[in-house]
């Protein structure tokens, strides 16, 4: 069974488009529930009537979840604790405000979840403000449709539309009659540059779309408070989705899951083989399984033997699985380095060489979720501070009129350098400064970035304030 045939088994929500069905199917793979639609466990080979159950109707007993593994590894390398980028702004006030904004909204942990959910192709972030306090929430894009200005690439509006049951609307306070609890309704919400319009739910197959004034909000911001991120794509474009991180390897993962399930089933058979009797016309009418569990008495012309798998077959299966695993990791640019083969601590450069394919993947994700995600969020926070009367409340202080200056991200090294590498870098920078190749300021920033300093600018300001006495006291220490 391949991915195309497995997708046909998924129930498609009423009124869903082909894009929605695809996004929901990819979401099943990401969550590891892609086989839950299959009715039978893998160990059930026959029905109660003795009819054989094909493998395509059985859930595999082993789920490698290699797609989710590659996604998690790439996201950790993208936004992990030691990989969070530093914002560089022309206006120092903007840099300090955005640092407080990132801390208050827990932006680092949010962006890790954004990158994980966006691996199916796209993800959206809703920017809301209540009592001047900013709040970010994640919107999965299966039921969302974006519209952009073709000339400027600015987001014009985002529509959310899906089908719900009447009882679900009644639980949210909508006046749904008893005879309509099982009926299906359209639910729609539209974000524009001026308001967030929620429509009154209407039955499927009827005309509707009337604005619900009690649930709609007129914000008059002048921009859509949604940041749309395309996975593995540039920040600009009119397509709603980018490339899925793992879609091209799903077929191979399915093959590997079934192969390991069959291998496990075969080893179980080998531990408890089936006994076959050749009785020469004599039979007690009983089928025997578990050859060592009982002794049998046969007529002189009878025979008995065990059906079992040998060790060579099991080894061949495992070798085939290892090849499939390598194919998956090559397709997804996953990490093919084995931790048990590393006998000693490795330098940062050596770790980069071992994880080079994964770094290539994370490097592409930096463009999608850095230039296409983090920077638009920071710019939107600056715009909120300009259009709101009281601005934004960041760490208990009101911040207003932040300028929309040039913003950039400074990413840290993929792996932290060792002490020997830092020493070698420091000696090289001292030589470069002495020979007039670089300035002290550049050398300090380079070393601060390499050593993992969260704010190289602050390091330079601290070093620039030193005098000769401070340097001499530091050397004595």
C-alpha positions in Angstrom: 0.0 0.0 0.0 1.3 3.5 -0.9 0.5 7.0 0.3 -2.0 7.6 -2.6 -4.2 4.6 -1.8 -4.0 5.3 2.0 -5.2 8.9 1.4 -8.4 7.6 -0.3 -9.4 5.9 2.9 -9.6 9.2 4.9 -13.0 10.8 5.4 -13.0 14.2 3.8 -15.1 16.8 5.6 -18.2 18.1 3.8 -17.4 21.0 1.5 -13.7 20.6 1.9 -11.5 21.5 -1.1 -8.8 19.2 -2.5 -6.2 21.5 -0.8 -7.9 21.0 2.6 -8.1 17.3 2.2 -4.4 17.1 1.4 -3.4 19.3 4.3 -5.5 17.2 6.7 -3.9 14.0 5.4 -0.4 15.4 5.8 -1.4 16.4 9.3 -2.2 12.8 10.1 1.3 11.8 9.1 2.8 14.5 11.3 0.8 13.4 14.3 1.4 9.6 13.6 -2.3 8.7 13.1 -2.1 7.9 9.4 -3.0 4.2 10.0 -5.8 4.7 12.4 -8.4 4.4 9.6 -7.4 0.8 8.9 -9.9 -1.5 10.7 -7.7 -4.5 11.8 -4.6 -4.9 13.9 -1.6 -6.4 12.1 -1.7 -9.7 14.1 -5.2 -10.4 12.9 -4.7 -12.4 9.7 -8.1 -13.9 9.3 -11.7 -12.9 10.1 -14.0 -14.9 12.3 -15.2 -16.8 9.3 -11.6 -17.8 8.3 -11.3 -15.3 5.4 -7.8 -13.9 4.9 -7.3 -10.2 5.7 -5.0 -8.4 3.2 -2.0 -6.4 4.6 -3.6 -3.2 3.2 -6.5 -3.6 5.6 -4.2 -4.1 8.7 -2.6 -1.5 10.8 1.2 -2.0 11.0 2.5 -3.1 14.4 5.6 -1.0 14.1 5.5 2.8 13.3 8.9 4.3 12.7 7.6 7.9 12.5 10.7 8.9 10.6 8.8 11.9 9.1 8.1 13.4 12.5 11.7 12.6 13.6 13.2 14.6 10.8 10.7 17.5 11.4 11.6 17.6 15.2 15.3 17.5 14.5 15.2 20.3 12.0 12.9 22.4 14.2 15.3 22.0 17.1 18.2 23.0 15.0 16.2 26.0 13.8 14.8 27.5 17.0 16.4 25.5 19.8 17.7 27.1 23.0 21.1 27.8 21.5 19.9 28.6 18.0 17.5 31.5 18.6 18.5 34.4 16.3 19.4 37.9 17.6 17.4 40.8 16.2 19.6 43.6 14.7 17.7 46.9 14.3 18.9 50.4 13.1 17.0 51.9 16.0 18.3 50.8 19.4 14.8 51.4 21.0 13.2 49.0 18.6 15.8 46.3 19.4 15.2 46.6 23.2 11.4 46.7 22.7 11.4 43.6 20.5 13.6 41.7 23.0 11.0 42.4 25.7 8.2 41.5 23.2 9.8 38.1 22.4 10.3 37.4 26.1 6.7 38.3 27.1 5.0 36.4 24.3 7.3 33.4 24.7 8.1 33.7 21.0 10.9 31.1 21.0 8.6 28.2 22.1 5.8 29.5 19.9 8.0 29.6 16.8 9.1 26.0 17.5 5.5 24.9 17.4 4.9 27.1 14.4 7.7 25.4 12.5 6.5 21.9 13.5 2.9 22.5 12.3 4.0 24.4 9.3 6.0 21.5 8.0 2.9 20.3 6.2 3.2 23.3 3.8 2.0 26.5 5.6 1.0 27.9 9.0 -0.4 31.3 10.1 0.1 33.4 13.3 -2.8 35.6 14.5 -1.6 38.8 16.3 -4.1 40.1 18.8 -3.9 42.9 21.4 -6.1 43.1 24.5 -5.7 46.0 26.9 -2.5 46.9 25.1 -1.0 43.4 25.9 0.0 41.5 22.7 -0.9 37.9 22.3 0.1 35.5 19.5 -1.8 32.3 18.5 -1.3 29.7 15.9 -3.8 29.1 13.1 -3.6 25.8 11.1 -4.2 26.6 7.5 -6.2 23.7 6.2 -9.4 25.7 6.4 -7.9 29.1 5.7 -7.6 30.9 2.3 -5.3 33.9 2.0 -5.5 36.7 -0.6 -2.6 38.9 -1.5 -2.0 42.1 -3.5 -0.2 40.9 -6.6 1.7 44.2 -6.9 3.0 44.7 -3.4 2.6 41.1 -2.0 0.8 42.5 1.1 -1.9 40.3 2.6 -5.3 41.7 1.8 -7.6 39.3 3.7 -7.8 35.8 5.2 -10.9 33.7 5.1 -11.7 30.8 7.4 -14.6 28.5 6.4 -15.6 25.0 7.5 -18.7 22.8 8.3 -19.8 22.3 11.9 -22.8 20.4 13.4 -25.7 22.2 15.0 -24.9 20.7 18.4 -21.4 22.2 18.3 -22.9 25.7 17.6 -25.5 25.2 20.4 -22.6 24.5 22.8 -21.1 27.9 21.9 -24.3 29.8 22.6 -25.9 29.9 19.2 -29.7 29.6 19.2 -30.1 26.2 17.5 -33.4 24.4 17.7 -33.6 20.7 18.7 -34.5 19.5 15.2 -31.3 21.2 13.8 -28.8 19.8 16.3 -27.7 17.1 13.8 -27.8 19.4 10.8 -24.6 20.8 9.2 -23.8 24.5 9.1 -21.2 26.7 7.4 -19.1 28.7 9.8 -17.1 31.6 8.4 -14.7 34.2 9.7 -12.8 36.8 7.6 -9.9 39.0 8.6 -9.4 42.2 6.6 -7.3 45.4 7.1 -10.2 47.0 8.9 -12.1 44.4 10.8 -12.6 40.7 11.7 -16.0 39.7 10.4 -17.8 36.6 11.8 -20.8 35.4 9.9 -24.0 34.0 11.3 -23.8 30.2 10.7 -26.1 29.0 8.0 -27.3 25.5 6.9 -25.3 23.8 4.2 -27.0 24.1 0.8 -28.7 27.4 1.6 -27.8 31.1 1.1 -26.0 32.8 4.0 -23.0 34.8 5.0 -24.7 37.5 7.0 -22.5 39.4 9.4 -22.8 38.7 13.1 -22.4 42.1 14.7 -22.2 40.6 18.2 -19.1 38.5 17.4 -17.4 40.7 14.8 -14.7 43.3 15.7 -14.0 46.5 13.9 -10.3 47.1 14.6 -9.4 49.7 11.8 -5.7 48.8 12.0 -5.0 49.3 8.3 -3.4 45.9 7.9 -4.4 42.2 8.3 -3.2 41.0 11.8 -2.1 37.6 10.4 1.4 36.5 9.4 1.2 33.8 6.8 4.3 31.5 6.6 5.0 29.2 3.7 7.2 26.2 4.5 10.4 25.8 2.5 9.5 28.8 0.4 10.4 32.5 0.1 8.6 35.2 2.1 6.8 36.5 -1.1 4.5 34.7 -3.5 0.8 34.1 -4.2 0.7 30.4 -3.5 -0.8 29.6 -0.1 1.5 26.7 0.6 5.1 25.9 0.3 6.7 22.5 0.0 5.9 19.9 2.6 9.1 18.8 4.5 8.3 15.1 4.5 5.7 14.3 1.8 8.1 12.8 -0.8 9.3 10.2 1.7 5.9 9.0 3.0 5.7 6.0 0.5 9.1 4.7 1.7 8.1 5.1 5.4 4.9 3.1 4.8 7.0 0.4 3.2 9.4 0.4 6.1 6.6 0.2 8.7 5.0 -2.8 7.0 8.3 -4.5 6.5 9.2 -4.3 10.2 5.7 -5.4 11.2 6.1 -8.5 9.0 9.6 -9.2 10.3 8.3 -9.0 13.9 5.4 -11.3 13.0 7.8 -13.8 11.4 10.1 -13.8 14.5 7.0 -14.6 16.6 6.2 -17.5 14.3 9.8 -18.7 14.7 9.5 -18.6 18.5 6.1 -20.5 18.4 6.1 -22.4 15.1 3.1 -24.1 13.5 3.2 -27.9 13.6 2.2 -29.7 10.4 1.2 -33.4 10.6 1.2 -36.0 7.9 -0.8 -38.8 9.3 -1.3 -41.2 6.4 -5.1 -41.2 6.7 -5.1 -41.2 10.6 -6.3 -37.9 12.2 -7.5 -36.9 15.6 -9.2 -33.8 14.1 -7.1 -31.4 16.2 -4.7 -28.7 14.8 -1.5 -28.4 16.8 0.6 -25.2 17.3 3.6 -24.9 19.5 5.7 -27.9 18.6 7.5 -28.3 21.9 4.4 -27.9 23.9 3.0 -31.4 23.5 4.1 -34.9 22.4 2.3 -36.7 19.6 1.9 -40.3 18.7 1.7 -41.0 14.9 1.3 -44.2 12.8 4.4 -45.6 11.2 3.7 -43.9 7.8 3.1 -40.5 9.5 5.4 -37.4 9.6 5.6 -34.1 11.5 7.5 -30.9 10.8 7.6 -27.2 11.9 6.9 -24.2 9.8 9.4 -21.5 11.0 11.5 -18.6 9.7 15.3 -19.0 9.9 17.8 -16.4 11.0 19.0 -15.6 7.5 15.6 -14.3 6.5 15.3 -12.1 9.6 18.8 -10.6 9.0 17.8 -9.9 5.3 14.7 -8.1 6.5 16.6 -5.9 8.9 19.2 -5.1 6.2 16.5 -4.1 3.8 15.0 -1.8 6.5 18.3 -0.1 7.0 18.4 0.7 3.3 14.9 2.0 3.4 15.8 4.2 6.4 18.8 5.6 4.5 16.6 6.4 1.5 14.1 8.3 3.7 16.8 10.3 5.4 18.4 11.1 2.1 15.1 12.3 0.7 14.3 14.5 3.7 17.9 15.7 4.3 17.7 14.1 7.8 20.5 13.4 10.2 22.2 10.1 9.2 24.9 10.3 11.9 24.7 7.5 14.6 25.4 8.6 18.2 26.7 5.2 19.2 29.5 5.5 16.7 30.9 8.8 18.2 33.6 7.7 20.6 34.7 11.1 21.9 33.6 14.8 22.0 33.5 16.4 18.6 34.3 19.9 17.6 31.6 22.2 16.3 33.0 21.9 12.8 33.1 18.1 13.0 29.4 18.1 14.1 28.5 20.3 11.2 30.1 17.9 8.7 28.3 14.9 10.2 24.9 16.7 10.2 25.4 18.5 6.9 22.2 17.3 5.2 20.1 18.4 8.2 21.9 21.7 8.2 21.0 22.2 4.6 17.3 21.6 5.5 17.5 23.9 8.5 19.2 26.6 6.4 16.2 26.7 4.1 13.9 26.8 7.0 15.7 29.9 8.3 14.6 31.7 5.2 11.0 30.6 5.6 10.5 31.1 9.3 13.1 33.9 9.8 12.6 36.3 6.9 9.1 35.0 6.3 8.0 34.6 9.9 10.0 36.3 12.7 10.7 39.6 10.9 7.1 40.1 9.8 6.0 39.5 13.4 8.5 42.1 14.7 7.4 44.6 12.0 3.7 44.0 12.9 4.5 44.7 16.5 6.0 48.0 15.5 2.9 48.8 13.5 0.6 48.0 16.4 2.6 50.4 18.6 1.9 53.1 16.0 -1.8 52.6 15.4 -2.9 51.9 19.0 -3.6 54.9 21.1 -1.7 53.5 24.1 0.7 51.4 22.2 1.9 48.0 23.5 2.4 47.1 27.1 5.8 45.3 27.2 7.1 44.1 30.6 4.7 46.5 32.3 5.7 49.6 30.3 3.7 51.2 27.5 5.7 51.4 24.3 4.4 53.7 21.5 5.4 54.8 18.0 8.2 52.3 17.3 9.6 53.2 13.9 9.5 50.7 11.1 13.3 50.7 10.6 15.5 48.1 9.0 15.5 44.8 10.8 17.7 41.8 10.3 18.4 38.5 12.1 21.8 37.3 13.3 21.8 33.5 13.5 24.2 31.7 15.9 26.5 28.9 14.9 24.9 25.5 14.2 26.9 23.9 17.0 28.8 25.6 19.9 32.6 25.7 19.4 34.9 23.9 21.8 37.4 25.7 24.0 40.2 25.0 21.6 38.2 26.5 18.7 37.5 29.7 20.7 41.1 30.0 21.7 42.2 29.7 18.0 39.6 32.2 17.0 40.7 34.7 19.7 44.4 34.4 18.6 43.4 34.9 15.0 41.4 38.0 15.8 44.2 39.5 17.8 46.5 39.0 14.9 44.0 40.5 12.5 43.4 43.6 14.7 47.2 44.1 15.2 47.8 44.1 11.5 44.9 46.4 10.8 42.8 43.9 8.9 39.7 44.4 11.1 38.6 46.8 13.7 38.4 46.0 17.4 34.6 46.5 17.2 34.3 43.9 14.5 36.6 41.5 16.3 34.6 41.7 19.5 31.3 41.1 17.7 32.7 38.1 15.9 34.0 36.6 19.0 30.8 37.4 21.0 28.7 35.7 18.3 30.9 32.6 18.2 30.9 32.2 22.0 27.1 32.4 22.1 26.6 35.9 23.6 22.9 36.9 23.2 23.9 40.5 22.6 27.1 41.2 20.7 26.3 44.9 20.7 26.3 45.0 24.5 29.6 43.1 24.6 31.2 45.7 22.4 29.8 48.6 24.5 31.3 46.9 27.6 34.7 46.4 26.0 34.7 49.9 24.5 34.4 51.3 28.0 37.5 49.7 29.3 40.6 51.7 29.9 44.3 50.5 30.2 43.9 49.9 34.0 40.9 47.6 33.4 42.8 45.6 30.9 45.8 45.3 33.2 43.7 44.1 36.1 41.9 41.6 33.9 45.3 40.1 32.8 46.4 39.7 36.4 43.3 37.8 37.2 
